[in-house]
């Protein structure tokens, strides 16, 4: 994680991932309420440096990375997980190949 970016951008992305995970009722979830209350409690104030706010931002970015990774893992698992025996044509199509056509119309 080279740069964290703006905290508001991280908050919005985090809420978007929570919406993907929980569905339409994500605003009723405890995770949603906790994230919002934590970000509100650690708002940037008139202080020169707010270490707790930076720490919260780092933790939120880490949690965002976790949520994205879990969602992408589930999508890959659904796509490539074995569904029993597959034909050679299905396997070739899965990895992006086409089987050659045999002369005489046998394939």
C-alpha positions as CSV (number, residue, x, y, z in Angstrom):
1,X,0.0,0.0,0.0
2,X,2.1,2.9,-1.3
3,X,-0.3,5.8,-0.7
4,X,-3.6,5.8,1.2
5,X,-5.3,8.6,-0.7
6,X,-8.1,10.7,0.8
7,X,-10.0,9.4,3.8
8,X,-13.3,10.3,2.2
9,X,-12.4,8.2,-0.8
10,X,-11.5,5.3,1.4
11,X,-14.7,5.6,3.4
12,X,-16.9,5.6,0.2
13,X,-15.0,2.6,-1.2
14,X,-15.4,0.8,2.1
15,X,-19.2,1.5,2.2
16,X,-19.4,0.3,-1.4
17,X,-17.8,-3.0,-0.5
18,X,-20.1,-3.4,2.5
19,X,-23.0,-2.9,0.2
20,X,-21.7,-5.6,-2.1
21,X,-21.3,-7.9,0.9
22,X,-24.6,-7.3,2.7
23,X,-27.0,-6.4,-0.2
24,X,-29.6,-3.7,0.0
25,X,-29.9,-3.7,3.8
26,X,-26.3,-2.8,4.4
27,X,-27.3,0.4,6.3
28,X,-28.8,-1.8,9.0
29,X,-25.6,-3.8,9.6
30,X,-23.4,-3.2,12.6
31,X,-20.4,-2.9,10.4
32,X,-21.9,0.1,8.5
33,X,-22.7,1.8,11.8
34,X,-19.3,1.1,13.2
35,X,-17.4,2.4,10.2
36,X,-19.4,5.6,10.1
37,X,-19.1,6.3,13.8
38,X,-15.3,5.6,13.7
39,X,-14.8,8.0,10.8
40,X,-16.9,10.6,12.5
41,X,-15.1,10.3,15.7
42,X,-11.7,10.6,14.0
43,X,-12.4,13.6,11.8
44,X,-9.6,16.0,11.0
45,X,-9.7,18.8,13.5
46,X,-7.7,22.0,13.8
47,X,-4.8,20.0,15.3
48,X,-1.5,20.0,13.4
49,X,-1.3,16.2,13.2
50,X,-3.9,13.7,14.2
51,X,-2.2,10.4,14.6
52,X,-5.4,8.5,15.5
53,X,-7.1,9.7,12.3
54,X,-4.1,8.5,10.2
55,X,-4.2,5.1,12.0
56,X,-7.9,4.8,11.5
57,X,-7.4,5.6,7.8
58,X,-4.7,2.9,7.5
59,X,-6.9,0.3,9.2
60,X,-9.9,1.2,7.0
61,X,-7.7,0.9,3.9
62,X,-6.6,-2.5,5.1
63,X,-10.1,-3.6,5.8
64,X,-11.2,-2.4,2.3
65,X,-8.4,-4.5,0.8
66,X,-9.7,-7.5,2.7
67,X,-13.3,-7.0,1.6
68,X,-12.3,-6.6,-2.0
69,X,-10.1,-9.6,-2.0
70,X,-12.8,-11.8,-0.4
71,X,-15.3,-10.6,-3.0
72,X,-12.9,-11.3,-5.9
73,X,-11.9,-14.7,-4.5
74,X,-15.6,-15.7,-4.3
75,X,-16.1,-14.6,-7.9
76,X,-13.1,-16.6,-9.1
77,X,-14.1,-19.6,-7.0
78,X,-17.6,-19.6,-8.5
79,X,-16.2,-19.4,-12.0
80,X,-13.4,-22.0,-11.8
81,X,-14.5,-24.4,-9.1
82,X,-15.0,-27.9,-10.4
83,X,-18.6,-28.8,-11.2
84,X,-17.9,-32.5,-11.8
85,X,-16.5,-33.9,-15.0
86,X,-16.2,-31.5,-17.9
87,X,-15.8,-32.3,-21.6
88,X,-12.5,-31.4,-23.3
89,X,-14.3,-28.7,-25.2
90,X,-15.5,-27.0,-22.0
91,X,-12.0,-27.3,-20.4
92,X,-10.4,-25.8,-23.5
93,X,-12.9,-22.9,-23.5
94,X,-12.3,-22.3,-19.8
95,X,-8.6,-21.6,-20.4
96,X,-9.1,-19.8,-23.7
97,X,-8.3,-22.4,-26.3
98,X,-10.2,-24.0,-29.1
99,X,-9.9,-27.6,-30.0
100,X,-8.8,-28.3,-33.6
101,X,-11.4,-29.6,-36.0
102,X,-10.6,-33.1,-37.3
103,X,-11.0,-33.8,-41.0
104,X,-14.0,-35.8,-42.0
105,X,-16.3,-33.9,-39.6
106,X,-15.5,-36.0,-36.5
107,X,-14.8,-33.1,-34.2
